[in-house]
Amino acid sequence: MYKMTDGTLHMATFNAERFWRDSTMANLPSFKDKQADIIVEMMDETQFLFTKNPQDVVCTRYPMNVTHKNYLDGLGFKFISNELPVNFDDDVLPELSKNVAELLYQQPDNLYFDQLFSESSTFSPYAVLPGTKELCMKYRLGTKLPELHTIAKVNSKLFSAKLAQSKSLGAGSIITHTAAELKQTAFEMLKKGPCLVKDAFGVSGKGNMLIEREHTLNHIYKYLLKQENEGKTAEFVIEPLLNRKSDFSCQFIIHPDGSYELIAVQEMLNNKFSFSGMRKISLSFYQELDRGNYFDTVAVVATSLYKEGYFGPVCLDSMVLVNNTIIPIIEINARKSMGFLSYELNEFLKPFKVTCDLVTYAFGTYEPLSFEALYTHLKQNKLLFDLDNQSGILPISANTFDINSRLFKTGRMEGLIKGRWYAGLIYKNEAERLGLETRVQSLFKTLNLKML
């Protein structure tokens, strides 16, 4: 039975790497942050930026905020979204052990979502995960996807490091296979300066450890050795801490026939090792990349991924050193990314002839605060972007802002309440950008939000 509609189902799980990670792999020392994990699960609401058709469906683990959805509708984002949660009630902690596709696929009979997806003929996941293909089959979504084992392989930092080594295009990464090998390799690197240890499936600040002293290295070694003795494998990537000037990334799509399409190149704004925003690169920098044969590297990466059996969206992370040397391959993310979201946001804003930075604000507060309260303050202070105020803030997320505040009110959270807010900072010139940033910081102080 064929569907006579053109709707696309959009769905995301942003911590995709943990679903590709083999359970036999050793972990680096880390602190668990339940609030941060919950915020990441709420990021799926940003998928509205990929919608192109009023019949498109954005399915989120938690229903989108009504105030936010109405605001987006007024701007021209027309799409369908679920009004019921996928797997939990408003006052219950979310189930984090499974991704959204798994949860939906494993529900034997859910008339609400069956009806919701009936208008969709294709599927556009943020990343291919366990349950993704099964969901396609369940709802007859005609989308060709790579095999899951291929996805896991090419998203590993081991794959990125090996490819960079083979083409002499990386950051001097070395792959180690045991705790002892890691200790010896890092010890030699420390003689020249600090180094980084990277988990094969670490992401945005999690799974990376900076080693500046032998004491830290010994702690990591003992931690990994204990896991090795329990039967775990300790494969990691070690690289020198480079004297970084800036980070940038290239977004492209590999088509099923092996051809690829360049989408964008954007500057990444990072806070230490964590993502904090994106903006367009200058024409002069693009020309510099072209002269330096950077796009030949993009072609090499695309060809290598396709040979492994991968096709779909790719984000290639790269770096410029203070001496202006370009390091083309830092990491390869074979999935959608914040860069694709930033690109789509800028495409939407093209008719307004403005510049837009995708930004994120991480904060803490001791008093619960709703997105509705933030929205009201944005309007009152003429900070909200709309058709009449074309320099301002365009909220991309709402649930990430107040999910932990809502859980706090139910007694399931205590202490500092953490939130994160994704938005477009929209301006016409540099003076407007600086003015908006100052006004946003002032608003956060008014709301008693401490930037983290």
FILUMMI-167578 format. One record per residue (C-alpha): x, y, z. Coordinates in Angstrom, 2 decimals, m for minus. Layout:
// residues N
[r [X,Y,Z]]
...
This chain:
// residues 452
[r [0.00,0.00,0.00]]
[r [1.47,3.35,m1.07]]
[r [0.84,6.65,0.67]]
[r [m0.47,9.55,m1.38]]
[r [1.14,12.24,0.78]]
[r [4.42,14.16,0.68]]
[r [4.93,14.53,4.41]]
[r [8.27,13.74,6.05]]
[r [8.63,12.46,9.59]]
[r [11.43,14.23,11.51]]
[r [12.82,12.67,14.67]]
[r [16.01,13.10,16.69]]
[r [18.07,11.73,19.53]]
[r [21.01,14.06,20.07]]
[r [23.18,11.80,22.20]]
[r [23.29,9.32,19.33]]
[r [26.85,8.23,20.07]]
[r [25.89,6.29,23.19]]
[r [23.66,4.03,21.09]]
[r [26.55,3.20,18.74]]
[r [28.93,2.46,21.59]]
[r [29.74,m1.20,22.28]]
[r [29.06,m2.22,25.87]]
[r [32.48,m3.93,26.02]]
[r [34.32,m0.61,25.62]]
[r [36.01,0.97,28.65]]
[r [34.94,4.45,29.76]]
[r [37.02,7.45,30.75]]
[r [36.40,8.90,34.23]]
[r [33.37,11.22,34.19]]
[r [30.68,12.80,36.34]]
[r [27.07,11.85,35.71]]
[r [24.75,14.81,35.26]]
[r [21.12,13.69,35.10]]
[r [19.83,17.21,34.44]]
[r [22.19,17.67,31.49]]
[r [21.14,14.29,30.07]]
[r [17.46,15.26,30.30]]
[r [18.15,18.58,28.54]]
[r [19.85,16.74,25.67]]
[r [16.75,14.55,25.27]]
[r [14.64,17.71,24.86]]
[r [16.77,19.01,21.99]]
[r [14.69,17.05,19.48]]
[r [12.28,20.02,19.35]]
[r [14.84,21.84,17.16]]
[r [13.97,19.51,14.25]]
[r [11.24,21.90,13.11]]
[r [14.02,23.73,11.24]]
[r [14.16,20.83,8.76]]
[r [10.45,20.97,7.87]]
[r [9.51,22.08,4.35]]
[r [5.86,21.08,4.11]]
[r [2.77,21.69,6.30]]
[r [2.29,17.89,6.26]]
[r [5.73,17.30,7.77]]
[r [5.64,15.79,11.26]]
[r [8.07,16.64,14.06]]
[r [7.87,13.85,16.63]]
[r [9.46,14.73,19.96]]
[r [9.94,12.67,23.10]]
[r [8.07,15.40,25.00]]
[r [5.37,17.56,23.34]]
[r [6.58,20.93,22.06]]
[r [5.75,23.96,24.18]]
[r [2.45,25.46,22.95]]
[r [3.64,29.08,23.27]]
[r [6.77,28.24,21.29]]
[r [4.84,26.31,18.63]]
[r [2.37,29.18,18.14]]
[r [5.25,31.66,17.83]]
[r [6.94,29.52,15.17]]
[r [3.65,29.18,13.30]]
[r [3.37,32.97,13.20]]
[r [6.83,33.18,11.61]]
[r [5.84,30.72,8.90]]
[r [7.02,27.36,10.24]]
[r [4.04,25.17,9.36]]
[r [4.25,21.55,10.54]]
[r [2.48,18.91,12.62]]
[r [3.77,17.83,16.03]]
[r [2.69,15.34,18.68]]
[r [0.61,16.66,21.58]]
[r [1.18,13.56,23.72]]
[r [4.52,12.34,25.13]]
[r [6.13,9.31,23.56]]
[r [6.71,7.42,26.79]]
[r [6.12,9.43,29.96]]
[r [3.74,11.84,31.66]]
[r [4.52,15.49,32.40]]
[r [5.56,14.84,35.99]]
[r [7.69,11.73,35.45]]
[r [11.42,11.57,34.72]]
[r [12.02,10.62,31.07]]
[r [13.16,7.14,30.08]]
[r [16.70,7.69,28.77]]
[r [17.83,4.12,28.10]]
[r [16.07,3.99,24.72]]
[r [15.88,6.42,21.83]]
[r [12.56,7.72,20.51]]
[r [12.50,5.41,17.48]]
[r [12.99,2.37,19.74]]
[r [10.24,3.48,22.10]]
[r [7.77,3.96,19.25]]
[r [8.72,0.80,17.40]]
[r [8.37,m1.33,20.51]]
[r [4.91,m0.02,21.38]]
[r [2.62,m2.77,20.02]]
[r [m0.49,m0.63,19.64]]
[r [m0.50,3.14,19.79]]
[r [m3.41,4.54,17.80]]
[r [m2.40,8.15,18.46]]
[r [1.04,7.85,16.85]]
[r [m0.26,5.47,14.19]]
[r [m2.62,8.22,13.08]]
[r [0.00,10.96,13.46]]
[r [2.45,9.16,11.17]]
[r [m0.16,8.17,8.61]]
[r [0.47,11.39,6.65]]
[r [4.22,10.74,6.36]]
[r [5.74,9.00,3.35]]
[r [9.45,9.51,4.14]]
[r [11.62,9.58,7.26]]
[r [14.42,12.04,8.04]]
[r [16.14,10.99,11.28]]
[r [18.82,13.10,12.95]]
[r [20.89,9.91,13.16]]
[r [20.33,6.25,12.31]]
[r [20.01,4.34,15.59]]
[r [18.66,1.02,16.87]]
[r [14.96,1.00,15.97]]
[r [15.24,3.50,13.09]]
[r [14.91,0.98,10.27]]
[r [12.25,m0.97,12.16]]
[r [10.20,2.22,12.55]]
[r [10.47,2.83,8.80]]
[r [9.10,m0.63,8.13]]
[r [6.33,m0.33,10.73]]
[r [4.98,2.88,9.20]]
[r [5.91,2.13,5.56]]
[r [8.24,5.12,5.30]]
[r [10.02,4.88,1.96]]
[r [13.50,5.96,3.03]]
[r [16.72,4.13,2.19]]
[r [19.15,4.07,5.12]]
[r [22.68,2.69,5.64]]
[r [23.25,m0.36,7.84]]
[r [23.54,0.28,11.57]]
[r [26.96,m1.41,11.87]]
[r [28.26,0.89,9.12]]
[r [26.88,3.94,10.92]]
[r [28.61,2.92,14.15]]
[r [31.94,2.28,12.41]]
[r [32.20,5.58,10.53]]
[r [31.08,7.64,13.53]]
[r [33.84,6.27,15.72]]
[r [36.76,8.61,16.38]]
[r [38.93,5.60,15.64]]
[r [37.71,5.77,12.03]]
[r [38.33,9.54,11.84]]
[r [41.82,9.13,13.29]]
[r [42.76,6.29,10.92]]
[r [41.54,8.22,7.88]]
[r [43.38,11.38,8.98]]
[r [46.57,9.37,9.58]]
[r [46.41,7.66,6.19]]
[r [46.06,11.00,4.38]]
[r [48.30,13.08,6.71]]
[r [45.37,15.44,7.27]]
[r [44.82,15.22,11.02]]
[r [45.99,16.52,14.37]]
[r [48.71,13.96,15.01]]
[r [46.33,11.47,16.60]]
[r [47.52,8.08,17.81]]
[r [45.19,5.14,18.47]]
[r [46.01,3.09,21.56]]
[r [44.60,m0.37,22.24]]
[r [45.36,m1.00,25.92]]
[r [45.61,0.99,29.14]]
[r [49.37,0.42,29.22]]
[r [49.77,1.63,25.63]]
[r [47.70,4.72,26.41]]
[r [49.86,5.49,29.43]]
[r [53.12,5.18,27.50]]
[r [51.89,7.17,24.48]]
[r [50.46,9.98,26.59]]
[r [53.61,10.05,28.74]]
[r [55.73,10.69,25.63]]
[r [53.33,13.40,24.43]]
[r [53.41,15.12,27.82]]
[r [57.13,15.76,27.35]]
[r [56.17,18.25,24.62]]
[r [52.97,19.60,26.17]]
[r [49.38,18.77,27.20]]
[r [47.44,16.13,25.30]]
[r [43.85,14.96,24.87]]
[r [42.44,11.49,25.35]]
[r [39.28,10.93,23.32]]
[r [36.66,8.25,23.75]]
[r [35.74,6.62,20.43]]
[r [32.16,7.83,20.88]]
[r [32.56,10.95,22.98]]
[r [30.63,14.05,21.96]]
[r [30.63,17.80,22.72]]
[r [32.76,17.88,25.85]]
[r [31.82,14.40,27.10]]
[r [34.36,11.67,26.48]]
[r [37.38,13.97,26.15]]
[r [39.98,14.38,28.89]]
[r [42.75,16.95,28.98]]
[r [46.01,15.64,30.43]]
[r [48.43,18.29,31.64]]
[r [50.18,16.38,34.43]]
[r [51.49,12.87,34.94]]
[r [49.28,12.60,38.03]]
[r [46.14,12.87,35.86]]
[r [47.55,10.30,33.44]]
[r [48.20,7.82,36.25]]
[r [44.63,8.26,37.51]]
[r [43.23,7.53,34.03]]
[r [45.55,4.54,33.61]]
[r [44.41,2.94,36.88]]
[r [40.76,3.62,36.04]]
[r [41.09,1.94,32.62]]
[r [43.25,m0.92,33.89]]
[r [40.53,m1.88,36.36]]
[r [38.02,m2.07,33.50]]
[r [40.45,m4.08,31.37]]
[r [40.74,m6.60,34.19]]
[r [36.95,m6.89,34.07]]
[r [37.06,m7.77,30.36]]
[r [36.61,m4.34,28.77]]
[r [38.62,m3.10,25.77]]
[r [40.51,0.18,26.13]]
[r [40.82,1.67,22.64]]
[r [41.22,5.44,22.64]]
[r [42.54,8.28,20.52]]
[r [45.33,10.43,21.93]]
[r [46.46,13.66,20.33]]
[r [48.53,16.70,21.32]]
[r [46.58,19.73,22.53]]
[r [46.92,22.01,19.54]]
[r [47.36,25.77,19.70]]
[r [43.92,26.47,18.29]]
[r [42.85,29.75,16.69]]
[r [39.34,28.75,15.63]]
[r [37.09,25.77,14.87]]
[r [34.93,25.32,11.81]]
[r [32.88,22.57,10.25]]
[r [31.73,21.54,6.81]]
[r [28.28,20.11,6.21]]
[r [27.64,17.94,3.16]]
[r [25.33,15.15,2.02]]
[r [26.41,11.90,0.37]]
[r [23.71,10.66,m1.99]]
[r [22.89,6.94,m2.40]]
[r [24.70,6.92,m5.78]]
[r [27.95,8.11,m4.16]]
[r [27.87,11.71,m5.34]]
[r [28.03,14.37,m2.66]]
[r [26.60,17.85,m2.21]]
[r [28.36,20.60,m0.27]]
[r [25.87,22.37,2.00]]
[r [27.81,24.87,4.12]]
[r [31.02,25.76,5.94]]
[r [30.53,27.48,9.30]]
[r [32.58,28.68,12.23]]
[r [32.01,26.76,15.46]]
[r [31.90,28.70,18.71]]
[r [33.17,26.42,21.47]]
[r [33.46,26.83,25.22]]
[r [36.53,24.72,26.04]]
[r [35.51,21.40,24.44]]
[r [31.75,22.02,24.38]]
[r [29.59,23.50,21.63]]
[r [28.28,27.03,22.28]]
[r [27.23,28.30,18.85]]
[r [27.75,28.65,15.10]]
[r [28.02,31.45,12.58]]
[r [28.71,31.90,8.89]]
[r [32.32,32.10,7.77]]
[r [33.54,35.11,5.81]]
[r [33.97,35.02,2.05]]
[r [37.71,35.61,2.49]]
[r [38.04,32.56,4.75]]
[r [36.06,30.44,2.28]]
[r [38.45,31.54,m0.47]]
[r [41.40,30.73,1.77]]
[r [40.04,27.21,2.28]]
[r [39.58,26.83,m1.46]]
[r [43.15,27.93,m2.18]]
[r [44.41,25.51,0.47]]
[r [42.61,22.57,m1.21]]
[r [40.38,22.02,1.82]]
[r [37.50,20.93,m0.39]]
[r [39.69,18.20,m1.87]]
[r [39.74,16.78,1.67]]
[r [35.94,16.96,1.78]]
[r [35.87,14.88,m1.40]]
[r [38.29,12.35,0.14]]
[r [36.12,12.03,3.26]]
[r [32.94,11.64,1.19]]
[r [34.53,8.94,m0.97]]
[r [35.91,7.09,2.06]]
[r [32.55,7.11,3.84]]
[r [30.73,5.88,0.75]]
[r [33.23,3.04,0.29]]
[r [32.34,1.92,3.82]]
[r [28.66,1.83,2.81]]
[r [27.57,5.16,4.28]]
[r [25.38,7.77,2.63]]
[r [23.46,10.65,4.20]]
[r [24.34,13.84,6.10]]
[r [27.93,14.44,7.26]]
[r [29.54,17.08,9.44]]
[r [33.34,17.32,9.15]]
[r [34.93,19.15,12.11]]
[r [38.12,21.05,11.29]]
[r [40.47,23.54,12.93]]
[r [42.71,26.54,12.24]]
[r [45.86,26.87,14.36]]
[r [47.30,30.20,15.55]]
[r [49.96,29.95,12.83]]
[r [47.06,29.68,10.31]]
[r [47.72,26.02,9.54]]
[r [44.46,24.25,8.67]]
[r [43.80,20.82,10.20]]
[r [41.11,19.41,7.87]]
[r [40.10,16.29,9.82]]
[r [39.45,16.58,13.55]]
[r [36.30,14.46,13.71]]
[r [33.73,13.05,11.29]]
[r [30.07,12.97,12.33]]
[r [28.03,10.86,9.92]]
[r [24.66,12.29,10.92]]
[r [22.90,15.63,11.06]]
[r [24.43,18.20,13.38]]
[r [24.05,21.65,14.88]]
[r [25.71,22.89,11.70]]
[r [22.80,21.61,9.61]]
[r [20.35,23.31,11.99]]
[r [22.28,26.57,11.71]]
[r [22.25,26.31,7.92]]
[r [18.48,25.73,7.79]]
[r [17.87,28.66,10.14]]
[r [19.89,30.96,7.89]]
[r [18.08,29.66,4.81]]
[r [14.74,30.54,6.43]]
[r [16.01,34.05,7.21]]
[r [17.39,34.80,3.74]]
[r [14.38,36.93,2.68]]
[r [14.96,39.21,5.69]]
[r [18.53,40.05,4.59]]
[r [19.93,39.60,8.09]]
[r [22.81,37.72,9.69]]
[r [22.11,34.97,12.21]]
[r [24.32,33.20,14.75]]
[r [23.02,30.01,16.30]]
[r [23.76,30.40,20.02]]
[r [23.24,28.43,23.20]]
[r [22.99,29.71,26.76]]
[r [23.61,27.29,29.63]]
[r [22.41,28.54,33.00]]
[r [21.55,27.63,36.56]]
[r [18.87,28.96,38.89]]
[r [17.45,28.16,42.31]]
[r [13.93,29.27,41.37]]
[r [11.89,27.38,38.73]]
[r [11.34,29.46,35.61]]
[r [9.04,28.71,32.68]]
[r [9.66,29.33,29.00]]
[r [6.44,31.37,29.00]]
[r [8.03,33.78,31.49]]
[r [11.14,34.10,29.30]]
[r [8.97,34.65,26.22]]
[r [7.01,37.41,27.96]]
[r [10.22,39.20,28.97]]
[r [11.61,38.91,25.44]]
[r [8.48,40.57,24.05]]
[r [8.37,43.27,26.71]]
[r [12.02,44.16,26.12]]
[r [11.58,44.11,22.32]]
[r [14.18,41.35,22.10]]
[r [11.95,38.81,20.36]]
[r [12.49,38.42,16.63]]
[r [9.27,38.68,14.65]]
[r [8.03,40.11,11.37]]
[r [7.95,43.61,12.89]]
[r [11.22,43.37,14.83]]
[r [13.82,41.85,12.54]]
[r [16.80,42.25,14.85]]
[r [16.39,40.09,17.92]]
[r [16.26,36.59,19.34]]
[r [14.48,33.69,17.63]]
[r [13.91,30.90,20.19]]
[r [14.79,27.52,18.70]]
[r [14.08,25.55,21.86]]
[r [11.71,25.85,24.80]]
[r [11.67,22.48,26.58]]
[r [15.44,22.56,27.04]]
[r [14.94,25.86,28.86]]
[r [12.48,24.70,31.52]]
[r [12.23,20.89,31.60]]
[r [14.25,20.69,34.82]]
[r [12.25,23.55,36.35]]
[r [9.09,21.53,35.74]]
[r [10.62,18.40,37.26]]
[r [11.84,20.48,40.22]]
[r [8.27,21.54,40.96]]
[r [7.23,17.88,41.24]]
[r [9.91,17.20,43.85]]
[r [11.99,15.06,41.50]]
[r [14.84,17.60,41.36]]
[r [16.56,19.55,44.10]]
[r [19.35,22.10,44.41]]
[r [20.56,24.11,41.43]]
[r [18.18,23.86,38.46]]
[r [20.02,23.65,35.13]]
[r [18.70,24.79,31.79]]
[r [19.93,25.39,28.28]]
[r [18.42,27.60,25.63]]
[r [19.07,27.44,21.89]]
[r [18.28,30.50,19.83]]
[r [19.08,32.49,16.73]]
[r [20.81,35.82,17.40]]
[r [19.66,37.91,14.44]]
[r [21.23,41.23,13.47]]
[r [22.07,43.50,10.55]]
[r [25.51,44.70,11.63]]
[r [28.18,44.14,14.28]]
[r [26.90,46.95,16.51]]
[r [23.47,45.31,16.63]]
[r [25.02,41.94,17.46]]
[r [26.99,43.34,20.39]]
[r [23.94,45.26,21.59]]
[r [21.76,42.15,21.50]]
[r [24.32,40.10,23.42]]
[r [24.50,42.78,26.12]]
[r [20.71,42.97,26.40]]
[r [20.36,39.18,26.62]]
[r [22.95,39.04,29.40]]
[r [21.09,41.82,31.21]]
[r [17.78,39.94,30.87]]
[r [19.32,36.78,32.30]]
[r [20.49,38.77,35.33]]
[r [16.99,40.18,35.76]]
[r [15.63,36.62,35.73]]
[r [18.28,35.51,38.27]]
[r [19.84,33.08,35.82]]
[r [23.52,32.39,36.36]]
[r [25.44,31.59,33.19]]
[r [27.31,28.27,33.40]]
